[in-house]
Amino acid sequence: MLQLDRQYLSNNLPSSDELPDSDDTPVDNEDQNYLPNLLLFLLEYIWKDRHDWYFGVDMGIYHTTGASPRVPIVPDGFLSVGVERRKAGKSRKSYVMWEENNIAPILTIEMVSHTYGDEYDKKLEIYRHLGVKYYLIYNPEFWRRDGHSSLEIYQLIDGDYQLQQLQNSNPFWMPEISLGIGRCTLPTDPYQRQVLTWFDQNGDRYLTSDERASQSLQQVESLRAKLRSLGIDEE
């Protein structure tokens, strides 16, 4: 009977073309878009040769663990691995789990803003039911108001979330994806904003495209200076 019920359910689920791409709730500060997009753009470079991942920003995740499969959860950012980089060669409108072999994101990111959005309770429970391995809550402005730390990472262990102890400013390592995540202030940012970013196994931060370009220019100028010191025409 249970097998028949599941078959009936799968045959009657809406397709991604029938579903809205989000809940149409506007963000109330620019960082809610800026920070997840920064992580996405960095990952585009770090995993440029991989095609088995997807990073969504402010995109609805549709699932069957809630009251209705037509009601999505919309994290500020999420990462899934073991899925197509581009679904059938096209951009996704939303992340529909029954069209993704029921692969849940391995990481979801919520950024607390002026309006409290159930990040520490309702959303945490939804991600737990979905089986999201790591849930990150970034709350640099309102953590005192909410009685939490400015950055919290929950890891799913034996079906329950356990708050991880973060050591100082060290990145949190996720062995399943061979990436660390943590905070930094980018030296190229004129506004000196604190951001979330990726780190390698040695704890070194992956550079942004601006930093890589600047580093390349410095290397070229250093080579030119060395050639000039040797009396060699750099042309």
PASEBA-1860 file (N, C-alpha, C; in nm, 3 decimals):
! residues 235
1> MLQLDRQY> 0.084/-0.121/0.000/0.000/0.000/0.000/0.086/0.125/0.000 ~ 0.194/0.123/0.084/0.283/0.237/0.091/0.349/0.262/-0.043 ~ 0.387/0.154/-0.114/0.449/0.168/-0.244/0.351/0.230/-0.343 ~ 0.226/0.191/-0.337/0.124/0.248/-0.425/0.104/0.396/-0.395 ~ 0.104/0.431/-0.267/0.086/0.570/-0.230/0.201/0.655/-0.284 ~ 0.323/0.604/-0.275/0.438/0.678/-0.326/0.430/0.694/-0.477 ~ 0.388/0.587/-0.544/0.375/0.593/-0.688/0.269/0.695/-0.727 ~ 0.158/0.694/-0.656/0.052/0.791/-0.683/0.102/0.932/-0.663
9> LSNNLPSS> 0.176/0.952/-0.553/0.228/1.085/-0.523/0.322/1.132/-0.633 ~ 0.416/1.046/-0.675/0.513/1.087/-0.776/0.447/1.116/-0.909 ~ 0.338/1.045/-0.939/0.270/1.067/-1.067/0.187/1.194/-1.067 ~ 0.161/1.249/-0.948/0.075/1.366/-0.941/0.147/1.492/-0.893 ~ 0.279/1.488/-0.887/0.355/1.605/-0.848/0.369/1.701/-0.966 ~ 0.362/1.831/-0.940/0.378/1.928/-1.049/0.521/1.930/-1.101 ~ 0.537/1.971/-1.225/0.670/1.983/-1.284/0.726/2.122/-1.252 ~ 0.856/2.138/-1.276/0.919/2.268/-1.249/0.858/2.380/-1.333
17> DELPDSDD> 0.806/2.346/-1.452/0.744/2.449/-1.536/0.614/2.501/-1.476 ~ 0.553/2.423/-1.388/0.426/2.463/-1.328/0.443/2.541/-1.198 ~ 0.566/2.544/-1.146/0.589/2.600/-1.014/0.656/2.736/-1.021 ~ 0.622/2.830/-0.932/0.693/2.958/-0.925/0.840/2.934/-0.889 ~ 0.927/3.027/-0.931/1.069/3.007/-0.905/1.109/3.048/-0.763 ~ 1.021/3.117/-0.691/1.051/3.156/-0.552/0.918/3.186/-0.484 ~ 0.928/3.235/-0.360/0.804/3.273/-0.290/0.772/3.421/-0.309 ~ 0.850/3.488/-0.396/0.829/3.630/-0.429/0.842/3.723/-0.309
25> TPVDNEDQ> 0.909/3.677/-0.204/0.935/3.764/-0.089/1.062/3.843/-0.116 ~ 1.055/3.977/-0.121/1.176/4.054/-0.151/1.275/4.051/-0.036 ~ 1.405/4.054/-0.072/1.507/4.065/0.032/1.502/4.207/0.089 ~ 1.543/4.222/0.216/1.537/4.355/0.275/1.675/4.416/0.298 ~ 1.780/4.353/0.245/1.910/4.419/0.240/1.994/4.356/0.130 ~ 2.086/4.433/0.075/2.159/4.390/-0.043/2.252/4.272/-0.016 ~ 2.296/4.255/0.110/2.387/4.146/0.141/2.322/4.009/0.119 ~ 2.189/4.002/0.128/2.121/3.876/0.108/2.140/3.823/-0.034
33> NYLPNLLL> 2.168/3.911/-0.128/2.201/3.870/-0.264/2.351/3.870/-0.288 ~ 2.419/3.971/-0.235/2.562/3.987/-0.263/2.645/3.871/-0.210 ~ 2.625/3.832/-0.086/2.709/3.730/-0.026/2.690/3.592/-0.090 ~ 2.567/3.543/-0.110/2.553/3.414/-0.179/2.607/3.417/-0.322 ~ 2.587/3.529/-0.393/2.638/3.538/-0.529/2.790/3.536/-0.532 ~ 2.853/3.595/-0.432/2.999/3.590/-0.424/3.045/3.444/-0.410 ~ 2.978/3.367/-0.325/3.010/3.226/-0.311/2.991/3.151/-0.443 ~ 2.884/3.183/-0.515/2.858/3.119/-0.644/2.969/3.150/-0.744
41> FLLEYIWK> 3.006/3.278/-0.757/3.106/3.317/-0.856/3.243/3.256/-0.824 ~ 3.275/3.246/-0.695/3.400/3.180/-0.657/3.395/3.031/-0.692 ~ 3.282/2.969/-0.668/3.269/2.826/-0.696/3.277/2.799/-0.846 ~ 3.229/2.893/-0.926/3.240/2.880/-1.071/3.386/2.863/-1.113 ~ 3.476/2.927/-1.042/3.619/2.915/-1.072/3.679/2.790/-1.006 ~ 3.649/2.770/-0.877/3.707/2.657/-0.804/3.670/2.524/-0.867 ~ 3.545/2.512/-0.908/3.494/2.386/-0.966/3.465/2.403/-1.115 ~ 3.547/2.479/-1.183/3.519/2.507/-1.325/3.521/2.382/-1.412
49> DRHDWYFG> 3.592/2.277/-1.367/3.600/2.154/-1.445/3.500/2.048/-1.399 ~ 3.417/2.082/-1.304/3.316/1.989/-1.254/3.178/2.025/-1.307 ~ 3.097/1.925/-1.329/2.962/1.947/-1.383/2.856/1.876/-1.299 ~ 2.891/1.846/-1.174/2.801/1.768/-1.089/2.757/1.846/-0.967 ~ 2.736/1.976/-0.983/2.696/2.057/-0.869/2.606/2.170/-0.914 ~ 2.534/2.225/-0.817/2.450/2.341/-0.845/2.443/2.429/-0.722 ~ 2.461/2.558/-0.741/2.449/2.655/-0.632/2.336/2.751/-0.667 ~ 2.234/2.752/-0.583/2.120/2.839/-0.606/2.120/2.958/-0.513
57> VDMGIYHT> 2.074/3.072/-0.563/2.064/3.195/-0.485/1.919/3.242/-0.485 ~ 1.861/3.254/-0.366/1.722/3.302/-0.351/1.629/3.224/-0.444 ~ 1.643/3.093/-0.444/1.565/3.007/-0.533/1.483/2.909/-0.451 ~ 1.362/2.884/-0.494/1.275/2.792/-0.423/1.319/2.648/-0.434 ~ 1.319/2.579/-0.320/1.341/2.435/-0.316/1.207/2.369/-0.289 ~ 1.158/2.292/-0.386/1.031/2.223/-0.370/1.056/2.081/-0.323 ~ 0.975/2.037/-0.226/0.997/1.909/-0.162/0.864/1.851/-0.119 ~ 0.866/1.727/-0.074/0.743/1.659/-0.037/0.734/1.630/0.112
65> TGASPRVP> 0.816/1.697/0.192/0.814/1.671/0.336/0.723/1.767/0.412 ~ 0.667/1.866/0.344/0.581/1.964/0.410/0.434/1.938/0.385 ~ 0.354/2.040/0.411/0.209/2.027/0.395/0.169/2.017/0.249 ~ 0.245/2.083/0.160/0.212/2.082/0.018/0.340/2.088/-0.065 ~ 0.350/2.007/-0.171/0.468/2.012/-0.257/0.476/2.141/-0.339 ~ 0.371/2.221/-0.334/0.371/2.348/-0.407/0.422/2.465/-0.322 ~ 0.457/2.438/-0.197/0.508/2.543/-0.108/0.658/2.521/-0.090 ~ 0.742/2.611/-0.141/0.886/2.589/-0.134/0.947/2.647/-0.007
73> IVPDGFLS> 1.067/2.602/0.023/1.154/2.671/0.118/1.255/2.746/0.033 ~ 1.282/2.872/0.068/1.367/2.955/-0.017/1.487/3.006/0.063 ~ 1.597/2.932/0.065/1.716/2.981/0.135/1.782/3.094/0.058 ~ 1.866/3.169/0.127/1.941/3.275/0.057/2.043/3.213/-0.037 ~ 2.094/3.096/-0.003/2.185/3.024/-0.091/2.186/2.877/-0.055 ~ 2.215/2.791/-0.152/2.227/2.648/-0.122/2.317/2.582/-0.226 ~ 2.382/2.474/-0.182/2.471/2.397/-0.269/2.426/2.252/-0.270 ~ 2.408/2.199/-0.391/2.380/2.056/-0.409/2.492/1.994/-0.491
81> VGVERRKA> 2.529/1.873/-0.458/2.630/1.799/-0.535/2.568/1.667/-0.581 ~ 2.621/1.616/-0.692/2.565/1.494/-0.750/2.446/1.521/-0.839 ~ 2.431/1.646/-0.884/2.323/1.684/-0.975/2.385/1.749/-1.098 ~ 2.304/1.770/-1.200/2.352/1.835/-1.321/2.383/1.983/-1.295 ~ 2.494/2.027/-1.350/2.529/2.169/-1.337/2.422/2.255/-1.403 ~ 2.379/2.215/-1.520/2.267/2.280/-1.588/2.166/2.171/-1.623 ~ 2.047/2.187/-1.574/1.945/2.084/-1.589/1.908/2.068/-1.736 ~ 1.941/1.952/-1.794/1.915/1.924/-1.935/1.974/2.034/-2.023
89> GKSRKSYV> 2.088/2.090/-1.979/2.155/2.193/-2.057/2.095/2.331/-2.044 ~ 1.998/2.349/-1.956/1.930/2.477/-1.941/1.938/2.526/-1.796 ~ 1.903/2.653/-1.776/1.899/2.709/-1.642/1.775/2.659/-1.569 ~ 1.789/2.639/-1.438/1.675/2.599/-1.357/1.589/2.719/-1.322 ~ 1.459/2.698/-1.317/1.368/2.800/-1.265/1.358/2.787/-1.113 ~ 1.370/2.664/-1.066/1.365/2.634/-0.923/1.431/2.499/-0.905 ~ 1.450/2.462/-0.777/1.512/2.332/-0.747/1.401/2.240/-0.698 ~ 1.360/2.149/-0.786/1.247/2.060/-0.758/1.305/1.923/-0.723
97> MWEENNIA> 1.295/1.884/-0.598/1.369/1.767/-0.552/1.326/1.639/-0.622 ~ 1.198/1.625/-0.656/1.157/1.501/-0.722/1.204/1.497/-0.868 ~ 1.259/1.609/-0.919/1.323/1.609/-1.051/1.474/1.603/-1.040 ~ 1.525/1.595/-0.917/1.670/1.591/-0.891/1.708/1.461/-0.819 ~ 1.633/1.354/-0.847/1.656/1.225/-0.781/1.648/1.237/-0.629 ~ 1.567/1.334/-0.584/1.547/1.358/-0.440/1.678/1.386/-0.367 ~ 1.773/1.447/-0.437/1.899/1.487/-0.376/1.880/1.621/-0.306 ~ 1.895/1.620/-0.175/1.881/1.743/-0.098/2.011/1.823/-0.106
105> PILTIEMV> 2.004/1.954/-0.090/2.128/2.032/-0.081/2.216/1.981/0.033 ~ 2.345/1.986/0.014/2.436/1.948/0.122/2.459/2.067/0.215 ~ 2.436/2.188/0.164/2.455/2.310/0.242/2.346/2.409/0.210 ~ 2.284/2.466/0.313/2.193/2.579/0.294/2.242/2.696/0.378 ~ 2.217/2.815/0.327/2.264/2.937/0.393/2.146/3.032/0.412 ~ 2.130/3.077/0.534/2.028/3.179/0.564/2.098/3.299/0.627 ~ 2.058/3.418/0.583/2.113/3.541/0.636/2.003/3.616/0.709 ~ 2.023/3.636/0.836/1.922/3.702/0.919/1.921/3.851/0.887
113> SHTYGDEY> 1.803/3.907/0.873/1.790/4.048/0.837/1.702/4.121/0.936 ~ 1.658/4.240/0.900/1.577/4.322/0.990/1.453/4.247/1.037 ~ 1.392/4.175/0.944/1.271/4.100/0.977/1.309/3.956/1.010 ~ 1.285/3.914/1.132/1.318/3.777/1.171/1.242/3.679/1.084 ~ 1.312/3.580/1.032/1.251/3.488/0.936/1.253/3.342/0.974 ~ 1.243/3.311/1.103/1.234/3.172/1.149/1.359/3.091/1.119 ~ 1.474/3.158/1.107/1.596/3.086/1.071/1.638/2.984/1.176 ~ 1.611/3.012/1.304/1.660/2.927/1.412/1.560/2.819/1.454
121> DKKLEIYR> 1.444/2.820/1.397/1.345/2.721/1.440/1.273/2.656/1.322 ~ 1.179/2.725/1.260/1.099/2.665/1.154/1.184/2.620/1.036 ~ 1.273/2.709/0.988/1.356/2.673/0.873/1.455/2.563/0.910 ~ 1.507/2.569/1.031/1.599/2.465/1.076/1.532/2.328/1.071 ~ 1.407/2.322/1.115/1.334/2.195/1.115/1.308/2.147/0.972 ~ 1.277/2.239/0.882/1.253/2.199/0.742/1.379/2.140/0.682 ~ 1.493/2.207/0.703/1.618/2.156/0.647/1.657/2.023/0.711 ~ 1.624/2.006/0.838/1.652/1.879/0.904/1.571/1.767/0.839
129> HLGVKYYL> 1.444/1.793/0.813/1.359/1.692/0.749/1.406/1.662/0.607 ~ 1.457/1.763/0.539/1.506/1.742/0.402/1.634/1.661/0.399 ~ 1.708/1.663/0.509/1.835/1.591/0.513/1.953/1.675/0.471 ~ 1.942/1.808/0.486/2.053/1.898/0.453/2.166/1.875/0.554 ~ 2.284/1.844/0.505/2.394/1.806/0.593/2.443/1.923/0.677 ~ 2.458/2.040/0.616/2.510/2.157/0.686/2.414/2.275/0.667 ~ 2.383/2.340/0.776/2.295/2.457/0.772/2.369/2.574/0.837 ~ 2.393/2.677/0.759/2.469/2.793/0.807/2.375/2.912/0.823
137> IYNPEFWR> 2.382/2.975/0.940/2.304/3.096/0.968/2.403/3.210/0.993 ~ 2.395/3.312/0.908/2.485/3.427/0.918/2.405/3.545/0.970 ~ 2.448/3.599/1.085/2.370/3.702/1.155/2.464/3.807/1.212 ~ 2.534/3.884/1.125/2.634/3.978/1.174/2.578/4.100/1.246 ~ 2.452/4.135/1.221/2.395/4.258/1.278/2.300/4.234/1.395 ~ 2.227/4.124/1.392/2.117/4.107/1.486/2.134/3.987/1.578 ~ 2.257/3.940/1.591/2.278/3.820/1.672/2.248/3.843/1.820 ~ 2.277/3.964/1.869/2.243/3.993/2.008/2.092/3.996/2.028
145> RDGHSSLE> 2.023/4.056/1.934/1.877/4.060/1.940/1.818/3.919/1.946 ~ 1.876/3.827/1.870/1.822/3.693/1.859/1.880/3.595/1.960 ~ 1.981/3.639/2.036/2.040/3.551/2.136/2.123/3.440/2.077 ~ 2.191/3.468/1.967/2.273/3.368/1.900/2.409/3.428/1.865 ~ 2.498/3.346/1.811/2.626/3.396/1.762/2.609/3.455/1.623 ~ 2.707/3.534/1.580/2.696/3.599/1.450/2.708/3.501/1.335 ~ 2.773/3.388/1.359/2.782/3.282/1.259/2.762/3.148/1.329 ~ 2.662/3.073/1.285/2.638/2.941/1.340/2.627/2.840/1.227
153> IYQLIDGD> 2.687/2.724/1.248/2.680/2.615/1.151/2.629/2.491/1.223 ~ 2.521/2.436/1.170/2.462/2.316/1.225/2.493/2.198/1.132 ~ 2.533/2.087/1.192/2.563/1.966/1.115/2.464/1.858/1.152 ~ 2.412/1.792/1.049/2.314/1.686/1.070/2.387/1.558/1.109 ~ 2.363/1.512/1.230/2.428/1.392/1.283/2.320/1.302/1.342 ~ 2.307/1.182/1.285/2.206/1.086/1.330/2.066/1.146/1.331 ~ 2.037/1.224/1.227/1.903/1.277/1.210/1.871/1.404/1.284 ~ 1.966/1.455/1.364/1.943/1.579/1.438/2.056/1.679/1.410
161> YQLQQLQN> 2.022/1.806/1.419/2.124/1.910/1.400/2.200/1.933/1.529 ~ 2.331/1.939/1.515/2.417/1.972/1.627/2.497/2.098/1.592 ~ 2.487/2.198/1.679/2.560/2.322/1.658/2.710/2.296/1.671 ~ 2.786/2.337/1.570/2.929/2.312/1.569/3.005/2.424/1.639 ~ 3.112/2.387/1.706/3.196/2.485/1.773/3.296/2.543/1.673 ~ 3.281/2.670/1.642/3.370/2.736/1.547/3.485/2.798/1.624 ~ 3.606/2.773/1.577/3.725/2.820/1.647/3.774/2.952/1.587 ~ 3.753/3.058/1.663/3.798/3.192/1.623/3.750/3.224/1.482
169> SNPFWMPE> 3.842/3.267/1.397/3.805/3.303/1.260/3.839/3.192/1.162 ~ 3.873/3.072/1.214/3.909/2.962/1.126/3.788/2.916/1.046 ~ 3.810/2.879/0.919/3.697/2.829/0.840/3.649/2.694/0.890 ~ 3.524/2.665/0.862/3.465/2.536/0.898/3.482/2.441/0.780 ~ 3.544/2.327/0.805/3.577/2.234/0.698/3.464/2.134/0.676 ~ 3.429/2.113/0.546/3.326/2.017/0.508/3.391/1.911/0.421 ~ 3.427/1.797/0.477/3.505/1.697/0.403/3.431/1.639/0.283 ~ 3.300/1.635/0.288/3.223/1.577/0.177/3.243/1.653/0.047
177> ISLGIGRC> 3.271/1.781/0.056/3.290/1.862/-0.065/3.431/1.922/-0.073 ~ 3.516/1.885/0.022/3.655/1.933/0.024/3.663/2.085/0.016 ~ 3.578/2.150/0.093/3.576/2.296/0.099/3.555/2.340/0.244 ~ 3.615/2.452/0.278/3.585/2.518/0.403/3.507/2.644/0.376 ~ 3.431/2.688/0.473/3.358/2.814/0.459/3.382/2.897/0.584 ~ 3.398/3.026/0.563/3.425/3.114/0.676/3.410/3.259/0.635 ~ 3.455/3.346/0.723/3.440/3.490/0.701/3.573/3.557/0.670 ~ 3.566/3.666/0.596/3.685/3.747/0.572/3.641/3.885/0.524
185> TLPTDPYQ> 3.735/3.976/0.517/3.714/4.106/0.454/3.804/4.111/0.332 ~ 3.745/4.128/0.216/3.822/4.126/0.093/3.907/4.252/0.081 ~ 4.037/4.239/0.055/4.123/4.358/0.043/4.087/4.447/-0.075 ~ 4.016/4.392/-0.175/3.980/4.471/-0.292/3.846/4.543/-0.276 ~ 3.778/4.520/-0.164/3.646/4.580/-0.143/3.662/4.719/-0.081 ~ 3.623/4.825/-0.152/3.637/4.960/-0.096/3.548/4.984/0.025 ~ 3.445/4.902/0.044/3.354/4.920/0.156/3.393/4.834/0.277 ~ 3.495/4.749/0.259/3.546/4.667/0.369/3.436/4.587/0.437
193> RQVLTWFD> 3.353/4.525/0.355/3.245/4.443/0.408/3.298/4.305/0.447 ~ 3.243/4.252/0.554/3.273/4.114/0.589/3.185/4.023/0.504 ~ 3.247/3.921/0.446/3.175/3.832/0.356/3.198/3.687/0.396 ~ 3.118/3.600/0.339/3.140/3.457/0.348/3.220/3.414/0.226 ~ 3.312/3.321/0.245/3.394/3.278/0.132/3.442/3.136/0.152 ~ 3.503/3.079/0.048/3.551/2.941/0.050/3.699/2.935/0.085 ~ 3.739/2.827/0.149/3.878/2.803/0.187/3.919/2.663/0.144 ~ 4.050/2.643/0.121/4.099/2.510/0.088/4.136/2.435/0.217
201> QNGDRYLT> 4.188/2.314/0.202/4.215/2.228/0.317/4.323/2.285/0.407 ~ 4.410/2.370/0.353/4.515/2.433/0.432/4.468/2.557/0.505 ~ 4.341/2.591/0.485/4.288/2.711/0.549/4.315/2.837/0.471 ~ 4.362/2.822/0.346/4.389/2.939/0.262/4.263/2.977/0.186 ~ 4.239/3.106/0.180/4.119/3.156/0.113/4.135/3.153/-0.038 ~ 4.029/3.109/-0.107/4.029/3.116/-0.253/4.011/3.261/-0.296 ~ 4.094/3.306/-0.389/4.094/3.445/-0.431/3.979/3.474/-0.526 ~ 3.932/3.598/-0.524/3.831/3.642/-0.618/3.894/3.668/-0.754
209> SDERASQS> 3.811/3.689/-0.855/3.863/3.716/-0.990/3.945/3.845/-0.992 ~ 3.903/3.947/-0.916/3.979/4.072/-0.910/4.116/4.049/-0.848 ~ 4.120/3.968/-0.743/4.248/3.940/-0.678/4.339/3.859/-0.768 ~ 4.283/3.762/-0.840/4.364/3.682/-0.931/4.421/3.767/-1.044 ~ 4.339/3.860/-1.095/4.385/3.949/-1.202/4.497/4.039/-1.150 ~ 4.478/4.094/-1.030/4.581/4.180/-0.971/4.709/4.102/-0.947 ~ 4.697/3.980/-0.900/4.814/3.895/-0.876/4.888/3.866/-1.006 ~ 4.815/3.843/-1.114/4.878/3.818/-1.244/4.953/3.940/-1.294
217> LQQVESLR> 4.892/4.058/-1.276/4.959/4.182/-1.319/5.087/4.204/-1.239 ~ 5.083/4.176/-1.111/5.202/4.191/-1.028/5.313/4.097/-1.073 ~ 5.275/3.975/-1.110/5.374/3.878/-1.157/5.435/3.922/-1.289 ~ 5.352/3.976/-1.378/5.404/4.027/-1.507/5.498/4.143/-1.484 ~ 5.460/4.237/-1.397/5.545/4.354/-1.370/5.676/4.311/-1.304 ~ 5.669/4.211/-1.217/5.791/4.161/-1.152/5.885/4.099/-1.256 ~ 5.830/4.025/-1.352/5.911/3.965/-1.458/5.974/4.074/-1.546 ~ 5.896/4.177/-1.578/5.949/4.286/-1.660/6.064/4.358/-1.588
225> AKLRSLGI> 6.047/4.380/-1.458/6.151/4.447/-1.381/6.279/4.363/-1.378 ~ 6.261/4.232/-1.368/6.378/4.143/-1.366/6.450/4.146/-1.499 ~ 6.374/4.146/-1.609/6.434/4.153/-1.742/6.510/4.284/-1.762 ~ 6.450/4.394/-1.714/6.517/4.523/-1.727/6.647/4.527/-1.648 ~ 6.645/4.464/-1.530/6.767/4.462/-1.448/6.878/4.382/-1.513 ~ 6.841/4.289/-1.599/6.941/4.208/-1.671/6.980/4.270/-1.805 ~ 6.921/4.385/-1.834/6.952/4.453/-1.959/6.887/4.389/-2.079 ~ 6.777/4.318/-2.055/6.708/4.250/-2.165/6.587/4.333/-2.205
233> DEE> 6.571/4.353/-2.335/6.458/4.429/-2.389/6.333/4.344/-2.370 ~ 6.241/4.394/-2.289/6.120/4.316/-2.258/6.028/4.299/-2.378 ~ 6.049/4.379/-2.482/5.970/4.363/-2.603/6.017/4.242/-2.682
END
